[in-house]
């Protein structure tokens, strides 16, 4: 059988009529750039994540960029961040002319290690930019205290964490600002690109709204260098429809993750994902760690199982950041995580039959006599 990594058509099929109706209304109202549907979504999403303001944007990358500008990040500043993430996290820092300083990640979750963060704070540090990796919240409470004690801004890259919680609070409610992506494959995905910044500060929200629209203060009056980061009306209309299903979809992902956790625990050679203490993950991704990852990925593909790798090269070793002088061995946990991570199929509509096939195939392919090479890395090793 074939098991897709993410069955987006299956997610959209039950709500296709609602989506088409919403898009039709946007067409009738000429809501092509921003407009009432975007404004309604901003209000609803702000309430959902427990913030006073949501500023909808053209992508998650745009959200990270404007959030970085909002804390006055600039040349000469250093920003501590994670190397184990999609590169947009670091792009935002570089777009502002600041320098990313990479800290290592926790050996249990792959999220930014607070102690590694502490060790990298200097008098040039401007902010901490953390990531809720795979939808699992970072130690946002601890990072908030570190930032406050050093007078630093905290930006939460929550681009994978729609609906996740930490200590009973929604992810998005921590830090000075939080950023979301609505890329189609996210738990809350648009029908194209989309993103948002959430904040409690009205002046920050006002500046973000200006920056996304060429920094206009009234028509043809530009107060600073601005950007064309406006959300399309179609995306706001679609996201309004889909937000109503987010909790239901996340619950289905959680059931699928529980199935994997139970079923894979008997297979030696697999490290299973761990959740931050006090957190509820939205299970945007279900990532295991295995030796000889690339060979296993190819073998699964031969049997019709689509897997992906998030992320094969840590950011500090990307060619774009070679000028910073990092070398392999500088951040060993992040590097091992990149070498061994494998994302299994998961979605709100994955079936038990599909999951059983994935588990049975993994059991067949993995050598039960071969333990994971380092114990434990990014998870508790299976029995």
Residue frames relative to the residue before (quaternion, step in Angstrom):
aa qw qx qy qz dx dy dz
X 1.0000 0.0000 0.0000 0.0000 0.00 0.00 0.00
X 0.3835 -0.6963 0.5537 0.2481 3.55 -1.30 0.28
X 0.0923 -0.7790 0.6193 0.0335 3.55 -0.98 0.90
X 0.2645 -0.7777 0.5461 0.1643 3.63 -0.39 1.15
X 0.5885 -0.5694 0.4262 0.3844 3.55 -1.15 0.51
X 0.7829 -0.0554 0.0773 0.6149 3.58 0.95 -0.92
X 0.2227 -0.7862 0.5680 0.0984 3.57 -0.63 1.14
X 0.1219 -0.8311 0.5401 0.0517 3.58 0.23 1.27
X 0.6076 0.5498 -0.3649 0.4419 3.59 1.03 -0.69
X 0.6574 0.5102 -0.3061 0.4625 3.57 1.02 -0.79
X 0.6202 0.5261 -0.3377 0.4739 3.58 1.12 -0.63
X 0.7420 0.4461 -0.2315 0.4437 3.57 0.87 -0.98
X 0.5466 0.6733 -0.4008 0.2954 3.58 1.05 -0.70
X 0.7086 0.4596 -0.3045 0.4404 3.69 0.78 -0.85
X 0.7596 0.3476 -0.2030 0.5109 3.61 1.13 -0.46
X 0.3141 0.7911 -0.4869 0.1960 3.58 1.22 0.23
X 0.6515 0.5133 -0.3304 0.4504 3.60 0.91 -0.82
X 0.6493 0.5070 -0.3207 0.4675 3.60 0.96 -0.83
X 0.6433 0.5184 -0.3219 0.4624 3.57 0.98 -0.83
X 0.6707 0.4974 -0.3051 0.4578 3.58 0.87 -0.91
X 0.6327 0.5222 -0.3332 0.4647 3.59 1.01 -0.77
X 0.6661 0.5034 -0.3050 0.4582 3.58 0.95 -0.90
X 0.6600 0.4918 -0.3083 0.4769 3.58 0.97 -0.82
X 0.6234 0.5435 -0.3391 0.4484 3.58 1.05 -0.74
X 0.6546 0.4993 -0.3126 0.4739 3.58 0.97 -0.80
X 0.6282 0.5257 -0.3376 0.4637 3.57 1.05 -0.72
X 0.6334 0.5169 -0.3301 0.4718 3.59 1.04 -0.73
X 0.6612 0.5142 -0.3078 0.4513 3.57 0.90 -0.94
X 0.7409 0.4028 -0.2215 0.4896 3.56 1.05 -0.74
X 0.4206 -0.7209 0.4507 0.3167 3.59 1.29 0.13
X 0.3384 0.7449 -0.5024 0.2797 3.56 1.05 0.81
X 0.1282 0.8329 -0.5264 0.1129 3.57 0.38 1.18
X 0.7681 0.1141 -0.0666 0.6265 3.58 1.08 -0.72
X 0.8040 -0.0449 -0.0471 0.5911 3.59 -0.56 1.24
X 0.2996 0.7741 -0.5280 0.1793 3.62 -1.00 -0.68
X 0.7652 -0.4135 0.2461 0.4277 3.59 -1.30 0.14
X 0.6415 0.5247 -0.3493 0.4371 3.63 0.94 -0.75
X 0.6364 0.5028 -0.3261 0.4856 3.58 1.03 -0.75
X 0.6598 0.5123 -0.3116 0.4530 3.58 0.92 -0.87
X 0.6457 0.5059 -0.3225 0.4724 3.59 0.99 -0.79
X 0.6499 0.5027 -0.3257 0.4678 3.58 0.97 -0.79
X 0.6208 0.5457 -0.3486 0.4420 3.60 0.94 -0.81
X 0.6676 0.5002 -0.3036 0.4603 3.57 0.89 -0.91
X 0.6886 0.4856 -0.2852 0.4568 3.57 0.90 -0.94
X 0.6895 0.4767 -0.2996 0.4556 3.58 0.91 -0.83
X 0.5896 0.5538 -0.3680 0.4585 3.60 1.06 -0.66
X 0.6674 0.4866 -0.3002 0.4772 3.58 0.92 -0.88
X 0.6383 0.5534 -0.3288 0.4221 3.57 0.97 -0.84
X 0.7711 0.3305 -0.1878 0.5107 3.61 0.93 -0.84
X 0.5422 -0.6755 0.3811 0.3232 3.59 1.23 0.22
X 0.5346 0.5915 -0.4234 0.4302 3.56 1.04 0.81
X 0.5447 -0.6259 0.4506 0.3294 3.55 -1.23 0.43
X 0.8173 0.1565 -0.0446 0.5528 3.58 1.04 -0.73
X 0.0567 -0.7441 0.6648 0.0355 3.53 -1.21 0.74
X 0.1126 -0.7732 0.6224 0.0458 3.57 -0.92 0.97
X 0.2560 -0.7995 0.5309 0.1161 3.55 -0.41 1.28
X 0.0962 -0.8174 0.5672 -0.0279 3.54 -0.93 1.01
X 0.6900 -0.5305 0.3370 0.3590 3.53 -1.34 0.17
X 0.8033 -0.0344 0.0289 0.5939 3.62 1.18 -0.34
X 0.6263 -0.5125 0.4208 0.4100 3.54 -1.31 0.16
X 0.6038 0.5497 -0.3535 0.4564 3.59 1.08 -0.65
X 0.6364 0.5126 -0.3201 0.4794 3.57 1.00 -0.83
X 0.6304 0.5387 -0.3345 0.4477 3.57 1.00 -0.80
X 0.6696 0.4921 -0.2976 0.4701 3.58 0.88 -0.91
X 0.6400 0.5295 -0.3258 0.4516 3.59 0.99 -0.81
X 0.7201 0.4389 -0.2715 0.4638 3.59 0.74 -1.00
X 0.6022 0.5392 -0.3682 0.4594 3.61 1.07 -0.61
X 0.6447 0.5155 -0.3185 0.4661 3.57 1.02 -0.77
X 0.6458 0.4963 -0.3198 0.4842 3.59 1.00 -0.76
X 0.6369 0.5691 -0.3273 0.4041 3.57 1.03 -0.79
X 0.7085 0.3803 -0.2634 0.5329 3.62 1.16 -0.45
X 0.5160 -0.6959 0.3765 0.3281 3.56 1.31 0.51
X 0.2070 0.7693 -0.5603 0.2267 3.55 0.99 0.88
X 0.1683 0.8099 -0.5464 0.1307 3.60 -0.91 0.84
X 0.7747 -0.3311 0.2432 0.4807 3.58 -1.30 -0.12
X 0.7593 0.3317 -0.2810 0.4841 3.54 -0.97 0.94
X 0.6241 0.5320 -0.3364 0.4628 3.56 1.23 -0.35
X 0.2274 -0.7193 0.6350 0.1662 3.52 -1.31 0.50
X 0.1011 -0.7809 0.6152 0.0379 3.56 -1.06 0.79
X 0.3007 -0.7667 0.5444 0.1594 3.56 -0.67 1.13
X 0.1103 0.7968 -0.5803 0.1275 3.54 -0.80 1.05
X 0.5888 -0.5917 0.4354 0.3370 3.53 -1.36 0.07
X 0.3772 -0.7154 0.5327 0.2492 3.59 -1.09 0.62
X 0.6723 0.4904 -0.2827 0.4771 3.59 1.25 -0.32
X 0.4978 0.6043 -0.4263 0.4530 3.53 0.36 1.34
X 0.6020 -0.4771 0.4635 0.4418 3.53 -1.34 -0.04
X 0.5959 -0.6660 0.3275 0.3068 3.54 -0.92 0.98
X 0.4925 0.6694 -0.4414 0.3384 3.64 1.15 -0.31
X 0.5531 0.6078 -0.3966 0.4090 3.59 1.10 -0.59
X 0.7338 0.4008 -0.2240 0.5006 3.57 0.89 -0.94
X 0.5452 0.6029 -0.4086 0.4150 3.59 1.11 -0.58
X 0.6382 0.5585 -0.3413 0.4054 3.59 0.86 -0.94
X 0.6476 0.5080 -0.3077 0.4774 3.56 1.02 -0.84
X 0.6928 0.4844 -0.2762 0.4573 3.56 0.86 -0.99
X 0.6051 0.5650 -0.3619 0.4286 3.61 1.02 -0.72
X 0.6924 0.4664 -0.2684 0.4806 3.58 1.14 -0.65
X 0.5330 -0.6366 0.4008 0.3873 3.58 1.27 -0.14
X 0.5241 0.6176 -0.4170 0.4123 3.58 1.29 0.12
X 0.4550 -0.6845 0.5080 0.2576 3.57 -1.32 0.21
X 0.3344 -0.7232 0.5599 0.2273 3.61 -0.78 0.93
X 0.1258 -0.7481 0.6489 0.0593 3.54 -1.03 0.91
X 0.2352 -0.8254 0.5028 0.1027 3.56 -0.44 1.22
X 0.1669 -0.7460 0.6396 0.0810 3.51 -0.98 1.02
X 0.5377 -0.6214 0.4490 0.3509 3.57 -1.19 0.41
X 0.4747 -0.6814 0.4955 0.2547 3.54 -1.33 0.28
X 0.6225 -0.5418 0.4137 0.3844 3.54 -1.29 0.32
X 0.4560 -0.6915 0.4832 0.2833 3.59 -1.03 0.70
X 0.6432 0.5165 -0.3317 0.4577 3.60 1.24 0.02
X 0.8282 0.2223 -0.0746 0.5090 3.59 0.90 -0.90
X 0.4243 -0.6895 0.4819 0.3352 3.60 1.11 -0.55
X 0.5393 0.6043 -0.4051 0.4241 3.57 1.30 0.04
X 0.7169 -0.4584 0.3244 0.4131 3.53 -1.32 0.42
X 0.3555 -0.7441 0.5366 0.1785 3.56 -0.85 1.06
X 0.4239 -0.7363 0.4559 0.2650 3.65 -0.47 1.11
X 0.6565 0.5050 -0.3331 0.4505 3.61 0.97 -0.73
X 0.6253 0.5107 -0.3374 0.4842 3.58 1.07 -0.64
X 0.6021 0.5461 -0.3466 0.4681 3.57 1.11 -0.67
X 0.6478 0.5326 -0.3255 0.4367 3.59 0.83 -0.98
X 0.6935 0.5110 -0.2838 0.4211 3.56 0.90 -0.93
X 0.7189 0.4468 -0.2448 0.4729 3.59 1.21 -0.35
X 0.4718 0.6672 -0.4520 0.3576 3.59 1.24 0.09
X 0.0098 -0.7767 0.6291 -0.0292 3.55 -0.94 1.01
X 0.6740 -0.4740 0.3520 0.4440 3.57 -1.26 -0.08
X 0.6419 0.4993 -0.3324 0.4777 3.60 1.28 -0.05
X 0.4904 0.6766 -0.4335 0.3374 3.59 1.24 -0.17
X 0.2030 -0.8013 0.5575 0.0767 3.55 -0.81 1.08
X 0.8201 -0.0324 0.1013 0.5623 3.57 0.94 -0.87
X 0.2934 -0.6675 0.6424 0.2360 3.49 -1.45 0.15
X 0.0762 -0.7790 0.6220 0.0218 3.57 -0.88 0.98
X 0.0521 -0.8305 0.5542 -0.0216 3.56 -0.20 1.30
X 0.2821 -0.7402 0.5890 0.1601 3.55 -1.33 0.30
X 0.3071 -0.7044 0.6078 0.2002 3.56 -1.12 0.76
X 0.2098 -0.8626 0.4489 0.1014 3.50 0.39 1.36
X 0.8570 0.0393 -0.0845 0.5068 3.54 -0.90 1.09
X 0.6710 -0.4771 0.2958 0.4845 3.59 1.26 0.25
X 0.5753 0.5693 -0.3775 0.4500 3.59 1.29 -0.11
X 0.4410 -0.7303 0.4398 0.2805 3.63 -0.50 1.08
X 0.4587 -0.6269 0.5579 0.2921 3.52 -1.16 0.73
X 0.6040 -0.5268 0.4226 0.4231 3.59 -1.27 0.07
X 0.0802 -0.8707 0.4849 0.0182 3.51 0.65 1.25
X 0.6185 0.5403 -0.3544 0.4471 3.59 1.06 -0.64
X 0.6772 0.4778 -0.2864 0.4807 3.58 0.93 -0.90
X 0.6677 0.4941 -0.3053 0.4657 3.58 0.90 -0.87
X 0.6033 0.5487 -0.3549 0.4572 3.60 1.10 -0.63
X 0.6651 0.4920 -0.3048 0.4719 3.58 0.97 -0.85
X 0.6317 0.5229 -0.3367 0.4628 3.59 0.97 -0.79
X 0.6633 0.5058 -0.3084 0.4573 3.57 0.88 -0.96
X 0.6759 0.5014 -0.3029 0.4473 3.60 0.85 -0.94
X 0.6788 0.5082 -0.3044 0.4338 3.58 0.94 -0.85
X 0.7451 0.3578 -0.2071 0.5233 3.59 1.19 -0.46
X 0.5002 -0.6793 0.4162 0.3393 3.59 1.25 0.16
X 0.4539 0.6932 -0.4356 0.3517 3.58 1.11 0.67
X 0.4646 -0.6185 0.5433 0.3262 3.54 -1.26 0.40
X 0.1688 -0.7501 0.6274 0.1234 3.56 -1.23 0.57
X 0.0675 -0.7667 0.6384 0.0014 3.54 -0.78 1.15
X 0.2056 -0.7810 0.5809 0.1018 3.54 -0.84 1.01
X 0.2300 -0.7340 0.6267 0.1251 3.55 -0.72 1.13
X 0.0139 0.8221 -0.5623 0.0878 3.54 -0.03 1.39
X 0.2340 0.8409 -0.4678 0.1386 3.57 1.24 0.46
X 0.7314 0.3563 -0.2339 0.5324 3.60 1.24 -0.31
X 0.6823 0.5742 -0.2321 0.3884 3.58 1.27 -0.23
X 0.1974 0.7943 -0.5487 0.1706 3.63 1.02 0.65
X 0.8360 0.1776 -0.1536 0.4960 3.57 -0.64 1.12
X 0.4982 0.6277 -0.4470 0.3975 3.59 1.21 -0.01
X 0.1769 -0.7830 0.5888 0.0947 3.56 -1.26 0.45
X 0.0810 -0.7545 0.6472 0.0735 3.51 -1.33 0.45
X 0.8448 -0.0278 -0.0277 0.5337 3.56 -0.81 1.09
X 0.7151 -0.4730 0.2435 0.4535 3.56 1.03 0.84
X 0.6409 0.4941 -0.3267 0.4882 3.59 1.28 0.07
X 0.5182 -0.6356 0.4600 0.3404 3.59 -1.04 0.67
X 0.4658 -0.6008 0.5580 0.3328 3.54 -1.14 0.62
X 0.6164 0.4570 -0.3996 0.5016 3.52 -0.79 1.12
X 0.6907 0.4663 -0.2707 0.4819 3.55 1.23 -0.51
X 0.6117 0.5314 -0.3493 0.4706 3.60 1.29 -0.02
X 0.7799 0.3669 -0.2573 0.4369 3.54 -1.28 0.49
X 0.6687 -0.4753 0.3782 0.4289 3.54 -1.34 0.07
X 0.7758 -0.0378 0.0503 0.6278 3.53 1.07 -0.85
X 0.1341 -0.7542 0.6322 0.1162 3.54 -1.27 0.42
X 0.2434 -0.7890 0.5574 0.0870 3.53 -1.08 0.83
X 0.1073 -0.7886 0.6045 0.0330 3.54 -1.06 0.85
X 0.2310 -0.7183 0.6370 0.1581 3.50 -1.30 0.57
X 0.1688 -0.7673 0.6096 0.1054 3.54 -1.15 0.71
X 0.1176 0.7891 -0.5770 0.1747 3.53 1.05 0.85
X 0.6471 -0.5924 0.2924 0.3805 3.64 -0.88 0.84
X 0.7080 0.4770 -0.2762 0.4416 3.60 1.02 -0.69
X 0.4908 0.6589 -0.4433 0.3585 3.61 1.22 -0.04
X 0.6691 -0.4814 0.3691 0.4293 3.57 -1.26 0.29
X 0.7281 0.1430 -0.1211 0.6593 3.56 1.20 -0.62
X 0.0651 0.8416 -0.5249 0.1091 3.54 0.01 1.33
X 0.4306 -0.6686 0.5463 0.2630 3.53 -1.15 0.71
X 0.5283 -0.5754 0.4926 0.3836 3.56 -1.31 -0.22
X 0.7314 0.1576 -0.1291 0.6508 3.51 1.13 0.85
X 0.7348 -0.3643 0.2867 0.4951 3.58 -1.09 -0.65
X 0.1965 0.7665 -0.6022 0.1061 3.54 -1.26 0.48
X 0.0385 0.7926 -0.6077 0.0317 3.57 -1.21 0.47
X 0.1071 -0.7891 0.6003 0.0744 3.57 -1.31 0.05
X 0.2091 -0.7006 0.6612 0.1682 3.51 -1.38 0.43
X 0.1206 -0.7752 0.6154 0.0753 3.58 -1.02 0.82
X 0.0619 0.7853 -0.6086 0.0957 3.54 -1.09 0.82
X 0.4220 -0.6804 0.5309 0.2777 3.56 -1.29 0.27
X 0.6286 0.5744 -0.3217 0.4141 3.58 1.24 -0.37
X 0.3863 -0.7599 0.4663 0.2364 3.63 -0.50 1.11
X 0.6504 0.5094 -0.3377 0.4510 3.61 0.99 -0.69
X 0.6234 0.5192 -0.3392 0.4761 3.58 1.08 -0.69
X 0.6460 0.5180 -0.3195 0.4607 3.57 0.94 -0.85
X 0.6457 0.5204 -0.3225 0.4563 3.58 0.96 -0.83
X 0.6593 0.4966 -0.3187 0.4659 3.57 0.96 -0.80
X 0.6375 0.5264 -0.3292 0.4561 3.57 0.98 -0.82
X 0.6469 0.5115 -0.3262 0.4620 3.60 0.97 -0.80
X 0.6429 0.5065 -0.3179 0.4786 3.56 1.07 -0.70
X 0.6766 0.5150 -0.3014 0.4315 3.59 0.82 -0.98
X 0.6578 0.5247 -0.3273 0.4300 3.60 0.99 -0.77
X 0.7510 0.3362 -0.1701 0.5422 3.59 1.22 -0.53
X 0.7123 -0.4848 0.2481 0.4427 3.55 0.74 1.17
X 0.5164 -0.6671 0.3976 0.3608 3.59 1.21 0.56
X 0.2728 0.7802 -0.5185 0.2192 3.55 0.96 0.85
X 0.1050 -0.7242 0.6783 0.0662 3.51 -1.14 0.85
X 0.7512 -0.0717 0.0146 0.6560 3.52 0.47 1.24
X 0.6687 -0.5408 0.3405 0.3802 3.54 -1.19 0.58
X 0.8648 0.0617 -0.0951 0.4891 3.56 -0.94 1.07
X 0.6069 0.4866 -0.3799 0.5005 3.58 1.18 0.52
X 0.0585 -0.8416 0.5354 -0.0393 3.59 -0.24 1.31
X 0.2986 -0.8210 0.4688 0.1305 3.56 -0.42 1.27
X 0.7829 -0.0191 0.0205 0.6215 3.60 1.21 -0.47
X 0.6794 -0.4270 0.3486 0.4843 3.58 -1.23 -0.10
X 0.0701 -0.8308 0.5520 -0.0080 3.56 -0.62 1.14
X 0.3673 -0.7281 0.5514 0.1758 3.54 -1.36 0.01
X 0.3842 -0.6665 0.5754 0.2777 3.52 -1.28 0.34
X 0.2067 0.7952 -0.5224 0.2279 3.55 0.32 1.36
X 0.3204 0.7802 -0.4880 0.2246 3.60 1.15 0.53
X 0.4381 -0.6618 0.5377 0.2846 3.56 -1.14 0.67
X 0.4687 -0.6534 0.5204 0.2875 3.56 -1.13 0.72
X 0.5859 -0.6019 0.4184 0.3456 3.55 -1.09 0.68
X 0.6066 0.5633 -0.3532 0.4358 3.59 1.05 -0.73
X 0.6689 0.5021 -0.3103 0.4519 3.57 0.95 -0.84
X 0.6299 0.5176 -0.3354 0.4720 3.58 1.00 -0.73
X 0.6480 0.5223 -0.3170 0.4547 3.57 0.99 -0.84
X 0.6776 0.4830 -0.2905 0.4725 3.59 0.93 -0.90
X 0.6726 0.5091 -0.3043 0.4425 3.57 0.92 -0.87
X 0.5747 0.5706 -0.3760 0.4503 3.59 1.13 -0.57
X 0.6658 0.4928 -0.2938 0.4770 3.56 0.96 -0.90
X 0.7356 0.4608 -0.2499 0.4290 3.56 0.78 -1.02
X 0.5690 0.6024 -0.3915 0.4002 3.61 1.10 -0.59
X 0.6213 0.5585 -0.3410 0.4310 3.59 1.06 -0.69
X 0.7200 0.4201 -0.2455 0.4948 3.61 1.19 -0.44
X 0.4299 0.7533 -0.4455 0.2219 3.59 1.21 -0.28
X 0.6737 0.4882 -0.3188 0.4541 3.62 0.78 -0.89
X 0.6345 0.5253 -0.3222 0.4666 3.59 1.01 -0.81
X 0.6757 0.4866 -0.2924 0.4704 3.59 0.91 -0.89
X 0.6509 0.5094 -0.3227 0.4612 3.58 0.97 -0.80
X 0.6246 0.5308 -0.3397 0.4612 3.58 1.04 -0.73
X 0.6431 0.5077 -0.3218 0.4744 3.59 1.03 -0.75
X 0.6282 0.5177 -0.3298 0.4781 3.59 1.03 -0.74
X 0.6422 0.5280 -0.3251 0.4505 3.57 0.99 -0.82
X 0.6407 0.5080 -0.3272 0.4738 3.59 0.99 -0.76
X 0.6447 0.5096 -0.3200 0.4714 3.58 1.02 -0.78
X 0.6433 0.5139 -0.3219 0.4673 3.59 1.00 -0.80
X 0.6330 0.5263 -0.3320 0.4606 3.60 0.98 -0.80
X 0.6188 0.5416 -0.3362 0.4590 3.58 1.02 -0.79
X 0.6669 0.4921 -0.2975 0.4738 3.57 0.89 -0.93
X 0.6638 0.5222 -0.3171 0.4313 3.58 0.85 -0.96
X 0.6745 0.4744 -0.2962 0.4820 3.59 0.96 -0.82
X 0.7422 0.4632 -0.2399 0.4208 3.54 0.75 -1.08
X 0.7152 0.4507 -0.2587 0.4673 3.58 1.01 -0.74
X 0.5167 0.6816 -0.4090 0.3179 3.58 1.21 -0.34
X 0.6689 0.5054 -0.2991 0.4557 3.60 1.19 -0.41
X 0.6280 0.5445 -0.3314 0.4464 3.59 1.27 -0.16
X 0.3385 -0.7411 0.5441 0.2005 3.57 -0.58 1.13
X 0.7284 0.4310 -0.3104 0.4328 3.53 -1.19 0.59
X 0.6706 0.4392 -0.2997 0.5172 3.58 1.27 0.00
X 0.1791 -0.7214 0.6547 0.1373 3.55 -1.09 0.78
X 0.2805 -0.7892 0.5315 0.1264 3.54 -0.67 1.13
X 0.5772 -0.6101 0.4086 0.3573 3.60 -1.11 0.59
X 0.2355 -0.7531 0.6017 0.1239 3.54 -1.14 0.78
X 0.3278 -0.7339 0.5645 0.1878 3.57 -1.14 0.68
X 0.5762 -0.5914 0.4458 0.3456 3.56 -1.06 0.80
X 0.5356 -0.6281 0.4444 0.3482 3.64 -0.89 0.84
X 0.8102 0.2326 -0.1970 0.5007 3.56 -0.90 0.96
X 0.6382 0.5502 -0.3130 0.4382 3.58 1.29 0.03
X 0.1866 -0.7042 0.6643 0.1673 3.48 -1.42 0.29
X 0.2530 -0.7797 0.5583 0.1280 3.55 -0.59 1.16
X 0.4052 -0.6811 0.5440 0.2756 3.56 -1.19 0.51
X 0.3464 -0.7760 0.4641 0.2499 3.59 1.35 0.02
X 0.0381 0.8041 -0.5840 0.1045 3.53 0.76 1.11
X 0.7789 0.0348 -0.0156 0.6260 3.57 1.06 -0.80
X 0.2079 -0.7239 0.6379 0.1606 3.54 -1.24 0.53
X 0.0081 -0.8450 0.5279 -0.0847 3.53 -0.18 1.37
X 0.1366 -0.7605 0.6314 0.0656 3.53 -0.83 1.05
X 0.2710 -0.7283 0.5982 0.1956 3.55 -1.34 0.20
X 0.0338 0.8046 -0.5834 0.1053 3.51 -0.78 1.14
X 0.5061 -0.5916 0.5221 0.3481 3.54 -1.28 0.42
X 0.8291 0.1656 -0.1344 0.5168 3.58 -1.19 0.56
X 0.0173 0.8691 -0.4912 0.0554 3.51 1.00 0.99
X 0.6953 0.4978 -0.3041 0.4199 3.59 0.77 -0.99
X 0.6358 0.5154 -0.3363 0.4659 3.59 1.01 -0.73
X 0.6535 0.5069 -0.3118 0.4677 3.58 0.96 -0.86
X 0.6219 0.5429 -0.3409 0.4497 3.59 0.98 -0.80
X 0.6681 0.4962 -0.2973 0.4679 3.59 0.93 -0.90
X 0.6559 0.5128 -0.3149 0.4557 3.58 0.98 -0.82
X 0.6372 0.5103 -0.3269 0.4761 3.58 1.02 -0.74
X 0.6346 0.5310 -0.3304 0.4540 3.59 1.00 -0.81
X 0.6269 0.5407 -0.3336 0.4508 3.60 1.02 -0.77
X 0.7230 0.3994 -0.2299 0.5147 3.57 1.18 -0.55
X 0.6444 -0.5895 0.2980 0.3853 3.57 1.23 0.44
X 0.5741 0.5827 -0.3786 0.4331 3.59 1.26 0.18
X 0.2431 -0.7887 0.5535 0.1114 3.55 -0.60 1.19
X 0.0214 0.7762 -0.6290 0.0369 3.57 -0.80 1.04
X 0.2085 -0.7545 0.6060 0.1411 3.55 -1.28 0.33
X 0.3477 -0.7136 0.5671 0.2195 3.56 -1.32 0.21
X 0.0363 0.7855 -0.6124 0.0815 3.57 -0.67 1.19
X 0.6611 -0.5281 -0.5286 0.0690 1.72 -0.24 2.53
X 0.4952 -0.7310 0.3797 0.2760 3.62 -0.76 0.97
X 0.7822 0.1814 -0.1096 0.5859 3.61 1.15 -0.51
X 0.3760 -0.7289 0.5117 0.2560 3.62 -0.56 1.03
X 0.6409 -0.5926 0.3314 0.3583 3.54 -1.06 0.81
X 0.6507 0.5372 -0.3428 0.4131 3.60 0.95 -0.74
X 0.7085 0.4046 -0.2575 0.5177 3.61 1.25 -0.29
X 0.4223 0.6871 -0.4795 0.3458 3.60 1.23 0.25
X 0.5864 -0.5996 0.4027 0.3667 3.64 -0.99 0.73
X 0.6140 0.5780 -0.3535 0.4048 3.59 1.04 -0.72
X 0.7620 0.3271 -0.1843 0.5277 3.59 1.18 -0.51
X 0.2922 0.7796 -0.5072 0.2226 3.58 1.17 0.45
X 0.5967 0.5912 -0.3616 0.4046 3.59 1.15 -0.58
X 0.6063 0.5657 -0.3619 0.4260 3.60 1.18 -0.32
X 0.4799 -0.7395 0.3802 0.2798 3.59 1.29 -0.15
X 0.4056 0.6972 -0.5005 0.3145 3.61 1.16 0.31
X 0.1018 -0.7727 0.6238 0.0580 3.56 -1.15 0.66
X 0.6496 -0.5004 0.3900 0.4189 3.55 -1.26 0.42
X 0.6983 0.4007 -0.3418 0.4848 3.54 -0.86 1.04
X 0.5611 0.6165 -0.3923 0.3888 3.60 1.20 -0.38
X 0.7860 0.1197 -0.0364 0.6054 3.60 1.01 -0.83
X 0.1294 -0.8843 0.4400 0.0879 3.55 0.57 1.19
X 0.6557 0.5083 -0.3485 0.4362 3.62 0.93 -0.69
X 0.6409 0.5102 -0.3199 0.4760 3.59 0.96 -0.82
X 0.6607 0.5143 -0.3111 0.4496 3.57 0.98 -0.82
X 0.6601 0.4840 -0.3142 0.4809 3.57 0.95 -0.79
X 0.6090 0.5512 -0.3462 0.4531 3.56 1.04 -0.75
X 0.6698 0.4952 -0.2987 0.4658 3.58 0.92 -0.87
X 0.6695 0.5176 -0.2979 0.4417 3.57 1.03 -0.74
X 0.8035 0.3429 -0.1253 0.4702 3.58 1.07 -0.69
X 0.5428 0.6602 -0.3991 0.3319 3.64 1.20 -0.25
X 0.0245 0.7730 -0.6327 0.0384 3.53 -1.12 0.78
X 0.2495 -0.7886 0.5507 0.1124 3.57 -0.68 1.14
X 0.2647 -0.7812 0.5517 0.1239 3.55 -0.69 1.14
X 0.6345 -0.5283 0.3847 0.4126 3.61 -1.17 0.42
X 0.1929 0.7486 -0.6218 0.1253 3.56 -0.99 0.89
X 0.1938 0.7460 -0.6208 0.1433 3.55 -1.08 0.79
X 0.6544 -0.5075 0.3628 0.4273 3.60 -1.22 0.16
X 0.7590 0.3753 -0.2000 0.4930 3.59 1.16 -0.47
X 0.3713 0.6986 -0.5292 0.3068 3.61 1.14 0.33
X 0.3455 -0.7699 0.5064 0.1774 3.58 -0.92 0.88
X 0.6248 -0.5238 0.4091 0.4098 3.60 -1.20 0.37
X 0.6160 0.5479 -0.3493 0.4454 3.59 1.04 -0.71
X 0.6542 0.4969 -0.3079 0.4800 3.58 0.97 -0.86
X 0.6752 0.4924 -0.3059 0.4561 3.59 0.90 -0.88
X 0.6290 0.5252 -0.3426 0.4595 3.58 0.98 -0.76
X 0.6358 0.5232 -0.3291 0.4624 3.57 1.00 -0.78
X 0.6284 0.5217 -0.3328 0.4714 3.61 1.00 -0.79
X 0.6838 0.4906 -0.2863 0.4581 3.59 0.84 -0.99
X 0.6743 0.4939 -0.3024 0.4582 3.59 0.86 -0.91
X 0.6505 0.5086 -0.3182 0.4658 3.57 1.02 -0.74
X 0.6347 0.5117 -0.3295 0.4761 3.58 0.99 -0.78
X 0.6447 0.5194 -0.3258 0.4565 3.59 0.93 -0.84
X 0.6582 0.5137 -0.3012 0.4606 3.57 1.03 -0.79
X 0.7416 0.4561 -0.2328 0.4333 3.56 0.91 -0.95
X 0.6996 0.4825 -0.2874 0.4417 3.59 0.99 -0.77
X 0.4462 -0.6725 0.5304 0.2595 3.51 -1.08 0.82
X 0.3436 -0.7794 0.4885 0.1891 3.57 -0.39 1.19
X 0.6453 0.5216 -0.3272 0.4523 3.59 1.21 -0.30
X 0.6710 0.5088 -0.2883 0.4557 3.59 1.24 -0.29
X 0.2455 -0.7826 0.5508 0.1543 3.63 -0.45 1.09
X 0.6226 -0.5020 0.4267 0.4223 3.55 -1.29 0.25
X 0.5561 -0.6905 0.3468 0.3061 3.62 -0.82 0.96
X 0.7826 0.1555 -0.1020 0.5941 3.62 1.07 -0.59
X 0.1310 -0.8296 0.5423 0.0240 3.58 -0.78 0.98
X 0.6334 -0.4595 -0.6202 0.0549 1.60 -1.19 2.16
X 0.1506 -0.7612 0.6185 0.1239 3.60 -1.11 0.50
X 0.8741 -0.0417 -0.0262 0.4833 3.52 -0.78 1.16
X 0.8000 0.0861 -0.0873 0.5873 3.58 1.13 0.41
X 0.4913 -0.5737 0.5268 0.3898 3.50 -1.33 -0.05
X 0.4632 -0.6896 0.4684 0.3009 3.58 -0.78 0.94
X 0.5195 -0.6422 0.4655 0.3177 3.53 -1.06 0.76
X 0.6247 -0.5579 0.3980 0.3743 3.53 -1.27 0.46
